[in-house]
Amino acid sequence: MDKFPDQKRAVQYLYPPIDPFDQRMIDVGQGHRVYMEQCGNPEGLPVIVFHGGPGGGCSPAMRRYFDPEVYRVILFDQRGCGRSRPHASVTHNTTWHLVDDIELIRRTLEIDSWVVFGGSWGATLALIYAQAHPAHVSHLVLRGVFLMTQAELDWFYGGGAGKFWPEVWERFTSLIPEDEQGDLIEAYRQRLFSGDMSQETRYAKAWSGWENALASIHSSGTIGDSPGEYARAFARLENHYFSNAGFLSFDGQIMAHVGRIAHIPGVIVQGRYDMICPPTSAYALADAWDNCELKMVRNAGHALSEPGISAELVRTMDRIAGR
């Protein structure tokens, strides 16, 4: 019998939140300390979770996709966000610093290989990490695929998504003078790094609000008021990474290097109506990666918490666990 007979109720079927048995700050160098936690079964199948953003931070809700009797779940806040310090810092904060941090966590925990689980930017980082260290990845589980390409940035910050949400787009763009609206990432960068805390927070809330308003298929377009400290870290880090094209060597690098992960089993869970990371990226990746299974979820957008996406992720993790 289907474990989730009614996807509208799927969330309540998820495993209950599990408390961590290990929480610590890890000194990763260059003045950064990264928060890391472990929960579930200390002797279980290791899985590391990559949060989105960049700058989103991990949360207790991210523990809910893994059977605590089976999995040893590792979560961490990437440099500059969540409980990691210094907060909202972009100094010595690049994709390659994060890849090194992940390897430091793996060696510190004495794990040979693990399941890598990530969504949105977390899927980007999962792919980059796996391509750099394929011997240490047993499975890749991705949600809401983002390949860190200029085309994807143009879609979300160049008006593509705005054609579906014109009133929300107008609120996002109206804070920027018309003669600067041709490059909103740069225009926001100048204000997010102005050195004026009140201005940085104001524009950070607008940047975060644009994304949050489009995350769920059930969104009404309302922009919630994110806490200033969270919004500032989220917006500054996202903008920093996007201004630098994810610190990749060339546009399209992830797809060009997909052969490096050809042997790794992968599952992509993708919302059919994802407005932030449209399904075309997930489809192209799955098409190029023979060992990958694409699960397109109808009536779902981008958010991890969407019932159909949550249900599919739990099914996937149960299947990997042999359940």
Phi and psi restraints in degrees (value plus and minus 20) as a CYANA .aco file:
   2 ASP   PHI     -80.1   -40.1
   2 ASP   PSI     108.3   148.3
   3 LYS   PHI     -84.3   -44.3
   3 LYS   PSI     -44.1    -4.1
   4 PHE   PHI    -144.7  -104.7
   4 PHE   PSI      55.7    95.7
   5 PRO   PHI     -84.4   -44.4
   5 PRO   PSI     -45.0    -5.0
   6 ASP   PHI    -150.2  -110.2
   6 ASP   PSI      85.7   125.7
   7 GLN   PHI     -85.8   -45.8
   7 GLN   PSI     -42.6    -2.6
   8 LYS   PHI     -84.9   -44.9
   8 LYS   PSI     -44.0    -4.0
   9 ARG   PHI    -124.9   -84.9
   9 ARG   PSI      -9.4    30.6
  10 ALA   PHI     -81.1   -41.1
  10 ALA   PSI     -56.2   -16.2
  11 VAL   PHI     -79.0   -39.0
  11 VAL   PSI     -57.4   -17.4
  12 GLN   PHI     -92.7   -52.7
  12 GLN   PSI     -30.9     9.1
  13 TYR   PHI    -108.3   -68.3
  13 TYR   PSI     -29.0    11.0
  14 LEU   PHI     -85.9   -45.9
  14 LEU   PSI     136.2   176.2
  15 TYR   PHI     -78.9   -38.9
  15 TYR   PSI     124.1   164.1
  16 PRO   PHI     -85.6   -45.6
  16 PRO   PSI     136.1   176.1
  17 PRO   PHI     -76.2   -36.2
  17 PRO   PSI     121.4   161.4
  18 ILE   PHI    -138.2   -98.2
  18 ILE   PSI     116.5   156.5
  19 ASP   PHI     -99.1   -59.1
  19 ASP   PSI     124.8   164.8
  20 PRO   PHI     -90.0   -50.0
  20 PRO   PSI     125.4   165.4
  21 PHE   PHI    -120.5   -80.5
  21 PHE   PSI     -24.4    15.6
  22 ASP   PHI    -171.6  -131.6
  22 ASP   PSI     100.3   140.3
  23 GLN   PHI    -151.9  -111.9
  23 GLN   PSI     112.0   152.0
  24 ARG   PHI    -178.5  -138.5
  24 ARG   PSI     141.6   181.6
  25 MET   PHI    -121.6   -81.6
  25 MET   PSI     112.2   152.2
  26 ILE   PHI    -131.7   -91.7
  26 ILE   PSI     105.5   145.5
  27 ASP   PHI     -97.0   -57.0
  27 ASP   PSI      91.8   131.8
  28 VAL   PHI    -121.3   -81.3
  28 VAL   PSI     -19.2    20.8
  29 GLY   PHI      77.9   117.9
  29 GLY   PSI     152.1   192.1
  30 GLN   PHI      35.5    75.5
  30 GLN   PSI       6.2    46.2
  31 GLY   PHI      64.8   104.8
  31 GLY   PSI     -15.1    24.9
  32 HIS   PHI    -121.8   -81.8
  32 HIS   PSI     121.1   161.1
  33 ARG   PHI    -143.6  -103.6
  33 ARG   PSI     110.1   150.1
  34 VAL   PHI    -130.5   -90.5
  34 VAL   PSI     109.9   149.9
  35 TYR   PHI     -97.0   -57.0
  35 TYR   PSI     114.3   154.3
  36 MET   PHI    -157.4  -117.4
  36 MET   PSI     124.6   164.6
  37 GLU   PHI    -158.8  -118.8
  37 GLU   PSI     134.4   174.4
  38 GLN   PHI    -145.6  -105.6
  38 GLN   PSI     122.9   162.9
  39 CYS   PHI    -167.2  -127.2
  39 CYS   PSI     151.7   191.7
  40 GLY   PHI      71.1   111.1
  40 GLY   PSI    -158.8  -118.8
  41 ASN   PHI    -116.4   -76.4
  41 ASN   PSI      94.8   134.8
  42 PRO   PHI     -78.9   -38.9
  42 PRO   PSI     -43.1    -3.1
  43 GLU   PHI    -123.6   -83.6
  43 GLU   PSI     -10.5    29.5
  44 GLY   PHI    -102.2   -62.2
  44 GLY   PSI    -196.8  -156.8
  45 LEU   PHI     -89.7   -49.7
  45 LEU   PSI      99.0   139.0
  46 PRO   PHI     -93.1   -53.1
  46 PRO   PSI     116.4   156.4
  47 VAL   PHI    -157.2  -117.2
  47 VAL   PSI     110.7   150.7
  48 ILE   PHI    -128.7   -88.7
  48 ILE   PSI     117.8   157.8
  49 VAL   PHI    -128.8   -88.8
  49 VAL   PSI     107.6   147.6
  50 PHE   PHI    -126.2   -86.2
  50 PHE   PSI      98.6   138.6
  51 HIS   PHI     -98.5   -58.5
  51 HIS   PSI     150.1   190.1
  52 GLY   PHI    -110.4   -70.4
  52 GLY   PSI    -188.1  -148.1
  53 GLY   PHI     104.8   144.8
  53 GLY   PSI    -131.7   -91.7
  54 PRO   PHI     -79.8   -39.8
  54 PRO   PSI     128.0   168.0
  55 GLY   PHI      89.4   129.4
  55 GLY   PSI     -19.1    20.9
  56 GLY   PHI     -94.7   -54.7
  56 GLY   PSI     -59.5   -19.5
  57 GLY   PHI      62.2   102.2
  57 GLY   PSI     136.2   176.2
  58 CYS   PHI    -108.2   -68.2
  58 CYS   PSI     144.6   184.6
  59 SER   PHI    -164.7  -124.7
  59 SER   PSI     139.9   179.9
  60 PRO   PHI     -76.8   -36.8
  60 PRO   PSI     -49.5    -9.5
  61 ALA   PHI     -81.9   -41.9
  61 ALA   PSI     -45.8    -5.8
  62 MET   PHI     -91.7   -51.7
  62 MET   PSI     -31.2     8.8
  63 ARG   PHI     -99.3   -59.3
  63 ARG   PSI     -32.5     7.5
  64 ARG   PHI    -100.3   -60.3
  64 ARG   PSI     -23.2    16.8
  65 TYR   PHI    -115.7   -75.7
  65 TYR   PSI     -14.8    25.2
  66 PHE   PHI    -150.0  -110.0
  66 PHE   PSI     109.8   149.8
  67 ASP   PHI     -83.4   -43.4
  67 ASP   PSI      96.6   136.6
  68 PRO   PHI     -88.1   -48.1
  68 PRO   PSI     -35.6     4.4
  69 GLU   PHI    -100.2   -60.2
  69 GLU   PSI     -40.0     0.0
  70 VAL   PHI    -125.8   -85.8
  70 VAL   PSI     -60.4   -20.4
  71 TYR   PHI    -124.2   -84.2
  71 TYR   PSI     122.3   162.3
  72 ARG   PHI    -118.4   -78.4
  72 ARG   PSI      84.2   124.2
  73 VAL   PHI    -117.0   -77.0
  73 VAL   PSI     105.8   145.8
  74 ILE   PHI    -135.7   -95.7
  74 ILE   PSI     102.2   142.2
  75 LEU   PHI    -140.9  -100.9
  75 LEU   PSI     130.7   170.7
  76 PHE   PHI    -170.4  -130.4
  76 PHE   PSI     133.4   173.4
  77 ASP   PHI    -112.4   -72.4
  77 ASP   PSI     102.6   142.6
  78 GLN   PHI     -84.5   -44.5
  78 GLN   PSI     144.3   184.3
  79 ARG   PHI     -69.3   -29.3
  79 ARG   PSI     112.8   152.8
  80 GLY   PHI      67.3   107.3
  80 GLY   PSI     -23.3    16.7
  81 CYS   PHI    -156.2  -116.2
  81 CYS   PSI     150.1   190.1
  82 GLY   PHI      40.1    80.1
  82 GLY   PSI    -149.4  -109.4
  83 ARG   PHI    -113.2   -73.2
  83 ARG   PSI     -19.5    20.5
  84 SER   PHI     -94.5   -54.5
  84 SER   PSI     133.6   173.6
  85 ARG   PHI    -154.4  -114.4
  85 ARG   PSI     127.4   167.4
  86 PRO   PHI     -94.7   -54.7
  86 PRO   PSI     125.0   165.0
  87 HIS   PHI     -93.6   -53.6
  87 HIS   PSI     117.0   157.0
  88 ALA   PHI      44.1    84.1
  88 ALA   PSI      -2.3    37.7
  89 SER   PHI    -105.8   -65.8
  89 SER   PSI     115.3   155.3
  90 VAL   PHI    -126.9   -86.9
  90 VAL   PSI     -18.3    21.7
  91 THR   PHI     -92.4   -52.4
  91 THR   PSI     112.5   152.5
  92 HIS   PHI      30.7    70.7
  92 HIS   PSI      26.8    66.8
  93 ASN   PHI    -154.3  -114.3
  93 ASN   PSI      73.1   113.1
  94 THR   PHI    -154.8  -114.8
  94 THR   PSI     151.0   191.0
  95 THR   PHI     -75.0   -35.0
  95 THR   PSI     -59.5   -19.5
  96 TRP   PHI     -95.6   -55.6
  96 TRP   PSI     -48.7    -8.7
  97 HIS   PHI     -83.4   -43.4
  97 HIS   PSI     -61.7   -21.7
  98 LEU   PHI     -84.6   -44.6
  98 LEU   PSI     -61.8   -21.8
  99 VAL   PHI     -79.9   -39.9
  99 VAL   PSI     -62.9   -22.9
 100 ASP   PHI     -84.5   -44.5
 100 ASP   PSI     -58.7   -18.7
 101 ASP   PHI     -81.9   -41.9
 101 ASP   PSI     -62.1   -22.1
 102 ILE   PHI     -82.1   -42.1
 102 ILE   PSI     -63.3   -23.3
 103 GLU   PHI     -84.3   -44.3
 103 GLU   PSI     -57.2   -17.2
 104 LEU   PHI     -83.4   -43.4
 104 LEU   PSI     -62.2   -22.2
 105 ILE   PHI     -81.4   -41.4
 105 ILE   PSI     -65.4   -25.4
 106 ARG   PHI     -80.0   -40.0
 106 ARG   PSI     -66.0   -26.0
 107 ARG   PHI     -88.3   -48.3
 107 ARG   PSI     -59.2   -19.2
 108 THR   PHI     -80.4   -40.4
 108 THR   PSI     -58.8   -18.8
 109 LEU   PHI    -108.1   -68.1
 109 LEU   PSI     -20.3    19.7
 110 GLU   PHI      36.6    76.6
 110 GLU   PSI      28.7    68.7
 111 ILE   PHI    -126.2   -86.2
 111 ILE   PSI     110.0   150.0
 112 ASP   PHI     -99.9   -59.9
 112 ASP   PSI     -68.6   -28.6
 113 SER   PHI    -167.2  -127.2
 113 SER   PSI     135.8   175.8
 114 TRP   PHI    -167.9  -127.9
 114 TRP   PSI     141.4   181.4
 115 VAL   PHI     -96.5   -56.5
 115 VAL   PSI     114.6   154.6
 116 VAL   PHI    -130.4   -90.4
 116 VAL   PSI     103.7   143.7
 117 PHE   PHI    -145.5  -105.5
 117 PHE   PSI      99.5   139.5
 118 GLY   PHI    -176.8  -136.8
 118 GLY   PSI     130.4   170.4
 119 GLY   PHI    -149.5  -109.5
 119 GLY   PSI     127.1   167.1
 120 SER   PHI      42.0    82.0
 120 SER   PSI    -144.0  -104.0
 121 TRP   PHI     -78.2   -38.2
 121 TRP   PSI     -52.6   -12.6
 122 GLY   PHI     -81.0   -41.0
 122 GLY   PSI     -52.5   -12.5
 123 ALA   PHI     -90.2   -50.2
 123 ALA   PSI     -59.4   -19.4
 124 THR   PHI     -77.6   -37.6
 124 THR   PSI     -71.9   -31.9
 125 LEU   PHI     -83.5   -43.5
 125 LEU   PSI     -57.5   -17.5
 126 ALA   PHI     -81.2   -41.2
 126 ALA   PSI     -63.8   -23.8
 127 LEU   PHI     -86.1   -46.1
 127 LEU   PSI     -63.8   -23.8
 128 ILE   PHI     -85.2   -45.2
 128 ILE   PSI     -64.0   -24.0
 129 TYR   PHI     -81.7   -41.7
 129 TYR   PSI     -65.4   -25.4
 130 ALA   PHI     -83.8   -43.8
 130 ALA   PSI     -57.7   -17.7
 131 GLN   PHI     -89.3   -49.3
 131 GLN   PSI     -48.2    -8.2
 132 ALA   PHI    -103.5   -63.5
 132 ALA   PSI     -51.5   -11.5
 133 HIS   PHI    -155.8  -115.8
 133 HIS   PSI      39.7    79.7
 134 PRO   PHI     -82.8   -42.8
 134 PRO   PSI     -46.3    -6.3
 135 ALA   PHI     -88.8   -48.8
 135 ALA   PSI     -37.2     2.8
 136 HIS   PHI    -124.1   -84.1
 136 HIS   PSI     -11.4    28.6
 137 VAL   PHI    -136.4   -96.4
 137 VAL   PSI      99.7   139.7
 138 SER   PHI    -109.4   -69.4
 138 SER   PSI     -55.1   -15.1
 139 HIS   PHI    -168.2  -128.2
 139 HIS   PSI     133.0   173.0
 140 LEU   PHI    -138.4   -98.4
 140 LEU   PSI     105.8   145.8
 141 VAL   PHI    -141.5  -101.5
 141 VAL   PSI      93.7   133.7
 142 LEU   PHI    -139.6   -99.6
 142 LEU   PSI     127.1   167.1
 143 ARG   PHI    -155.6  -115.6
 143 ARG   PSI     114.4   154.4
 144 GLY   PHI      38.2    78.2
 144 GLY   PSI      45.3    85.3
 145 VAL   PHI     -84.7   -44.7
 145 VAL   PSI     112.6   152.6
 146 PHE   PHI    -148.1  -108.1
 146 PHE   PSI     101.5   141.5
 147 LEU   PHI    -119.8   -79.8
 147 LEU   PSI     -11.8    28.2
 148 MET   PHI      36.1    76.1
 148 MET   PSI      31.1    71.1
 149 THR   PHI    -130.6   -90.6
 149 THR   PSI     140.1   180.1
 150 GLN   PHI     -84.5   -44.5
 150 GLN   PSI     -55.3   -15.3
 151 ALA   PHI     -81.0   -41.0
 151 ALA   PSI     -59.2   -19.2
 152 GLU   PHI     -89.0   -49.0
 152 GLU   PSI     -60.3   -20.3
 153 LEU   PHI     -85.1   -45.1
 153 LEU   PSI     -59.6   -19.6
 154 ASP   PHI     -83.6   -43.6
 154 ASP   PSI     -57.3   -17.3
 155 TRP   PHI     -79.6   -39.6
 155 TRP   PSI     -67.7   -27.7
 156 PHE   PHI    -107.9   -67.9
 156 PHE   PSI     -50.9   -10.9
 157 TYR   PHI    -134.0   -94.0
 157 TYR   PSI     -14.8    25.2
 158 GLY   PHI    -136.1   -96.1
 158 GLY   PSI     -13.5    26.5
 159 GLY   PHI      90.8   130.8
 159 GLY   PSI     -26.8    13.2
 160 GLY   PHI     -82.3   -42.3
 160 GLY   PSI     -77.1   -37.1
 161 ALA   PHI     -84.2   -44.2
 161 ALA   PSI     -50.0   -10.0
 162 GLY   PHI     -83.0   -43.0
 162 GLY   PSI     -42.2    -2.2
 163 LYS   PHI     -89.0   -49.0
 163 LYS   PSI     -43.7    -3.7
 164 PHE   PHI    -110.8   -70.8
 164 PHE   PSI     -42.9    -2.9
 165 TRP   PHI    -150.0  -110.0
 165 TRP   PSI      43.7    83.7
 166 PRO   PHI     -82.2   -42.2
 166 PRO   PSI     -55.3   -15.3
 167 GLU   PHI     -91.7   -51.7
 167 GLU   PSI     -56.4   -16.4
 168 VAL   PHI     -92.8   -52.8
 168 VAL   PSI     -60.1   -20.1
 169 TRP   PHI     -80.8   -40.8
 169 TRP   PSI     -60.8   -20.8
 170 GLU   PHI     -83.3   -43.3
 170 GLU   PSI     -59.1   -19.1
 171 ARG   PHI     -83.8   -43.8
 171 ARG   PSI     -58.6   -18.6
 172 PHE   PHI     -89.2   -49.2
 172 PHE   PSI     -62.6   -22.6
 173 THR   PHI    -103.1   -63.1
 173 THR   PSI     -43.6    -3.6
 174 SER   PHI     -87.3   -47.3
 174 SER   PSI     -37.6     2.4
 175 LEU   PHI     -96.7   -56.7
 175 LEU   PSI     -30.0    10.0
 176 ILE   PHI    -130.8   -90.8
 176 ILE   PSI     113.0   153.0
 177 PRO   PHI     -76.2   -36.2
 177 PRO   PSI     126.5   166.5
 178 GLU   PHI     -76.6   -36.6
 178 GLU   PSI     -56.4   -16.4
 179 ASP   PHI     -93.5   -53.5
 179 ASP   PSI     -25.1    14.9
 180 GLU   PHI    -128.7   -88.7
 180 GLU   PSI     -22.2    17.8
 181 GLN   PHI     -95.2   -55.2
 181 GLN   PSI     -25.8    14.2
 182 GLY   PHI     -92.0   -52.0
 182 GLY   PSI     -37.0     3.0
 183 ASP   PHI    -163.4  -123.4
 183 ASP   PSI      64.2   104.2
 184 LEU   PHI     -89.9   -49.9
 184 LEU   PSI     -51.1   -11.1
 185 ILE   PHI     -82.1   -42.1
 185 ILE   PSI     -65.1   -25.1
 186 GLU   PHI     -88.4   -48.4
 186 GLU   PSI     -61.2   -21.2
 187 ALA   PHI     -82.6   -42.6
 187 ALA   PSI     -63.4   -23.4
 188 TYR   PHI     -88.5   -48.5
 188 TYR   PSI     -54.9   -14.9
 189 ARG   PHI     -77.2   -37.2
 189 ARG   PSI     -64.6   -24.6
 190 GLN   PHI     -79.6   -39.6
 190 GLN   PSI     -55.0   -15.0
 191 ARG   PHI    -107.2   -67.2
 191 ARG   PSI     -52.0   -12.0
 192 LEU   PHI     -92.8   -52.8
 192 LEU   PSI     -39.2     0.8
 193 PHE   PHI    -141.5  -101.5
 193 PHE   PSI      13.2    53.2
 194 SER   PHI     -97.2   -57.2
 194 SER   PSI     -40.8    -0.8
 195 GLY   PHI      68.9   108.9
 195 GLY   PSI     -26.4    13.6
 196 ASP   PHI    -118.0   -78.0
 196 ASP   PSI      87.4   127.4
 197 MET   PHI     -79.4   -39.4
 197 MET   PSI     -60.0   -20.0
 198 SER   PHI     -86.7   -46.7
 198 SER   PSI     -60.3   -20.3
 199 GLN   PHI     -87.8   -47.8
 199 GLN   PSI     -63.5   -23.5
 200 GLU   PHI     -78.9   -38.9
 200 GLU   PSI     -63.0   -23.0
 201 THR   PHI     -87.4   -47.4
 201 THR   PSI     -61.0   -21.0
 202 ARG   PHI     -80.3   -40.3
 202 ARG   PSI     -68.5   -28.5
 203 TYR   PHI     -94.5   -54.5
 203 TYR   PSI     -48.0    -8.0
 204 ALA   PHI     -85.1   -45.1
 204 ALA   PSI     -60.9   -20.9
 205 LYS   PHI     -85.4   -45.4
 205 LYS   PSI     -57.8   -17.8
 206 ALA   PHI     -87.8   -47.8
 206 ALA   PSI     -63.5   -23.5
 207 TRP   PHI     -80.7   -40.7
 207 TRP   PSI     -69.3   -29.3
 208 SER   PHI     -85.9   -45.9
 208 SER   PSI     -58.4   -18.4
 209 GLY   PHI     -84.0   -44.0
 209 GLY   PSI     -58.8   -18.8
 210 TRP   PHI     -77.9   -37.9
 210 TRP   PSI     -65.9   -25.9
 211 GLU   PHI     -90.1   -50.1
 211 GLU   PSI     -66.7   -26.7
 212 ASN   PHI     -82.6   -42.6
 212 ASN   PSI     -53.4   -13.4
 213 ALA   PHI     -85.9   -45.9
 213 ALA   PSI     -43.1    -3.1
 214 LEU   PHI    -124.3   -84.3
 214 LEU   PSI     -17.1    22.9
 215 ALA   PHI     -90.0   -50.0
 215 ALA   PSI     -59.0   -19.0
 216 SER   PHI    -125.4   -85.4
 216 SER   PSI     125.7   165.7
 217 ILE   PHI     -86.1   -46.1
 217 ILE   PSI     -40.7    -0.7
 218 HIS   PHI    -113.1   -73.1
 218 HIS   PSI     -12.1    27.9
 219 SER   PHI     -83.5   -43.5
 219 SER   PSI     123.3   163.3
 220 SER   PHI    -118.1   -78.1
 220 SER   PSI     -19.3    20.7
 221 GLY   PHI      69.7   109.7
 221 GLY   PSI     -17.9    22.1
 222 THR   PHI     -89.3   -49.3
 222 THR   PSI     113.5   153.5
 223 ILE   PHI    -118.7   -78.7
 223 ILE   PSI      90.7   130.7
 224 GLY   PHI     -91.6   -51.6
 224 GLY   PSI     139.8   179.8
 225 ASP   PHI    -114.2   -74.2
 225 ASP   PSI      74.9   114.9
 226 SER   PHI     -87.1   -47.1
 226 SER   PSI     126.9   166.9
 227 PRO   PHI     -75.4   -35.4
 227 PRO   PSI     118.4   158.4
 228 GLY   PHI     -77.6   -37.6
 228 GLY   PSI     -60.8   -20.8
 229 GLU   PHI     -85.5   -45.5
 229 GLU   PSI     -63.9   -23.9
 230 TYR   PHI     -84.3   -44.3
 230 TYR   PSI     -68.8   -28.8
 231 ALA   PHI     -80.4   -40.4
 231 ALA   PSI     -59.2   -19.2
 232 ARG   PHI     -85.2   -45.2
 232 ARG   PSI     -64.2   -24.2
 233 ALA   PHI     -85.3   -45.3
 233 ALA   PSI     -65.4   -25.4
 234 PHE   PHI     -80.0   -40.0
 234 PHE   PSI     -70.6   -30.6
 235 ALA   PHI     -89.2   -49.2
 235 ALA   PSI     -64.1   -24.1
 236 ARG   PHI     -82.7   -42.7
 236 ARG   PSI     -64.7   -24.7
 237 LEU   PHI     -89.0   -49.0
 237 LEU   PSI     -64.3   -24.3
 238 GLU   PHI     -77.8   -37.8
 238 GLU   PSI     -70.0   -30.0
 239 ASN   PHI     -82.0   -42.0
 239 ASN   PSI     -61.0   -21.0
 240 HIS   PHI     -79.4   -39.4
 240 HIS   PSI     -66.6   -26.6
 241 TYR   PHI     -89.3   -49.3
 241 TYR   PSI     -62.1   -22.1
 242 PHE   PHI     -91.1   -51.1
 242 PHE   PSI     -53.4   -13.4
 243 SER   PHI     -84.6   -44.6
 243 SER   PSI     -44.5    -4.5
 244 ASN   PHI    -129.3   -89.3
 244 ASN   PSI       1.0    41.0
 245 ALA   PHI      31.9    71.9
 245 ALA   PSI      17.1    57.1
 246 GLY   PHI      50.0    90.0
 246 GLY   PSI     -10.5    29.5
 247 PHE   PHI      42.0    82.0
 247 PHE   PSI       6.5    46.5
 248 LEU   PHI    -105.4   -65.4
 248 LEU   PSI     140.2   180.2
 249 SER   PHI     -93.3   -53.3
 249 SER   PSI     -50.7   -10.7
 250 PHE   PHI    -178.9  -138.9
 250 PHE   PSI     138.0   178.0
 251 ASP   PHI     -86.1   -46.1
 251 ASP   PSI     109.7   149.7
 252 GLY   PHI      70.0   110.0
 252 GLY   PSI      -6.1    33.9
 253 GLN   PHI     -80.7   -40.7
 253 GLN   PSI     -61.5   -21.5
 254 ILE   PHI     -81.7   -41.7
 254 ILE   PSI     -65.8   -25.8
 255 MET   PHI     -86.5   -46.5
 255 MET   PSI     -57.3   -17.3
 256 ALA   PHI     -84.9   -44.9
 256 ALA   PSI     -46.9    -6.9
 257 HIS   PHI    -124.0   -84.0
 257 HIS   PSI      -5.0    35.0
 258 VAL   PHI     -81.9   -41.9
 258 VAL   PSI     -45.6    -5.6
 259 GLY   PHI     -80.5   -40.5
 259 GLY   PSI     -43.1    -3.1
 260 ARG   PHI     -88.9   -48.9
 260 ARG   PSI     -40.6    -0.6
 261 ILE   PHI    -134.2   -94.2
 261 ILE   PSI      -3.7    36.3
 262 ALA   PHI     -77.4   -37.4
 262 ALA   PSI     -51.0   -11.0
 263 HIS   PHI    -104.9   -64.9
 263 HIS   PSI     -31.5     8.5
 264 ILE   PHI    -107.2   -67.2
 264 ILE   PSI     105.4   145.4
 265 PRO   PHI     -84.6   -44.6
 265 PRO   PSI     115.2   155.2
 266 GLY   PHI    -155.7  -115.7
 266 GLY   PSI     130.7   170.7
 267 VAL   PHI    -151.6  -111.6
 267 VAL   PSI     111.3   151.3
 268 ILE   PHI    -132.7   -92.7
 268 ILE   PSI     105.1   145.1
 269 VAL   PHI    -128.4   -88.4
 269 VAL   PSI      95.4   135.4
 270 GLN   PHI    -149.6  -109.6
 270 GLN   PSI     109.0   149.0
 271 GLY   PHI     -93.3   -53.3
 271 GLY   PSI     110.3   150.3
 272 ARG   PHI     -79.2   -39.2
 272 ARG   PSI     -54.7   -14.7
 273 TYR   PHI    -132.0   -92.0
 273 TYR   PSI      19.2    59.2
 274 ASP   PHI     -91.1   -51.1
 274 ASP   PSI      94.0   134.0
 275 MET   PHI    -107.8   -67.8
 275 MET   PSI     -37.3     2.7
 276 ILE   PHI    -109.3   -69.3
 276 ILE   PSI     -65.5   -25.5
 277 CYS   PHI    -144.9  -104.9
 277 CYS   PSI      64.9   104.9
 278 PRO   PHI     -75.3   -35.3
 278 PRO   PSI     129.7   169.7
 279 PRO   PHI     -80.5   -40.5
 279 PRO   PSI     -34.9     5.1
 280 THR   PHI     -79.1   -39.1
 280 THR   PSI     -53.8   -13.8
 281 SER   PHI     -89.7   -49.7
 281 SER   PSI     -64.1   -24.1
 282 ALA   PHI     -82.4   -42.4
 282 ALA   PSI     -60.9   -20.9
 283 TYR   PHI     -84.9   -44.9
 283 TYR   PSI     -64.6   -24.6
 284 ALA   PHI     -84.1   -44.1
 284 ALA   PSI     -61.1   -21.1
 285 LEU   PHI     -84.2   -44.2
 285 LEU   PSI     -67.3   -27.3
 286 ALA   PHI     -83.1   -43.1
 286 ALA   PSI     -56.3   -16.3
 287 ASP   PHI     -85.5   -45.5
 287 ASP   PSI     -52.8   -12.8
 288 ALA   PHI    -109.0   -69.0
 288 ALA   PSI     -30.3     9.7
 289 TRP   PHI    -138.7   -98.7
 289 TRP   PSI      77.4   117.4
 290 ASP   PHI     -81.9   -41.9
 290 ASP   PSI     -47.7    -7.7
 291 ASN   PHI    -112.2   -72.2
 291 ASN   PSI       0.5    40.5
 292 CYS   PHI    -135.1   -95.1
 292 CYS   PSI     122.0   162.0
 293 GLU   PHI    -133.6   -93.6
 293 GLU   PSI     104.8   144.8
 294 LEU   PHI    -118.3   -78.3
 294 LEU   PSI     103.4   143.4
 295 LYS   PHI    -130.2   -90.2
 295 LYS   PSI      80.5   120.5
 296 MET   PHI    -108.2   -68.2
 296 MET   PSI      99.6   139.6
 297 VAL   PHI    -118.3   -78.3
 297 VAL   PSI      97.0   137.0
 298 ARG   PHI     -92.3   -52.3
 298 ARG   PSI     136.7   176.7
 299 ASN   PHI      33.9    73.9
 299 ASN   PSI      21.7    61.7
 300 ALA   PHI    -161.5  -121.5
 300 ALA   PSI     129.2   169.2
 301 GLY   PHI    -126.6   -86.6
 301 GLY   PSI    -147.8  -107.8
 302 HIS   PHI    -120.0   -80.0
 302 HIS   PSI     -48.6    -8.6
 303 ALA   PHI     -87.3   -47.3
 303 ALA   PSI     119.5   159.5
 304 LEU   PHI     -79.0   -39.0
 304 LEU   PSI     -52.8   -12.8
 305 SER   PHI    -100.6   -60.6
 305 SER   PSI     -23.9    16.1
 306 GLU   PHI     -81.8   -41.8
 306 GLU   PSI     113.9   153.9
 307 PRO   PHI     -72.9   -32.9
 307 PRO   PSI     -66.3   -26.3
 308 GLY   PHI     -84.6   -44.6
 308 GLY   PSI     -58.5   -18.5
 309 ILE   PHI     -89.4   -49.4
 309 ILE   PSI     -64.1   -24.1
 310 SER   PHI     -78.2   -38.2
 310 SER   PSI     -65.7   -25.7
 311 ALA   PHI     -81.1   -41.1
 311 ALA   PSI     -63.5   -23.5
 312 GLU   PHI     -88.1   -48.1
 312 GLU   PSI     -56.6   -16.6
 313 LEU   PHI     -86.6   -46.6
 313 LEU   PSI     -60.0   -20.0
 314 VAL   PHI     -85.4   -45.4
 314 VAL   PSI     -62.9   -22.9
 315 ARG   PHI     -76.9   -36.9
 315 ARG   PSI     -65.0   -25.0
 316 THR   PHI     -82.5   -42.5
 316 THR   PSI     -66.7   -26.7
 317 MET   PHI     -87.8   -47.8
 317 MET   PSI     -54.3   -14.3
 318 ASP   PHI     -85.1   -45.1
 318 ASP   PSI     -59.8   -19.8
 319 ARG   PHI     -86.3   -46.3
 319 ARG   PSI     -61.2   -21.2
 320 ILE   PHI     -83.1   -43.1
 320 ILE   PSI     -54.3   -14.3
 321 ALA   PHI     -97.3   -57.3
 321 ALA   PSI     -25.9    14.1
 322 GLY   PHI      62.8   102.8
 322 GLY   PSI       0.7    40.7
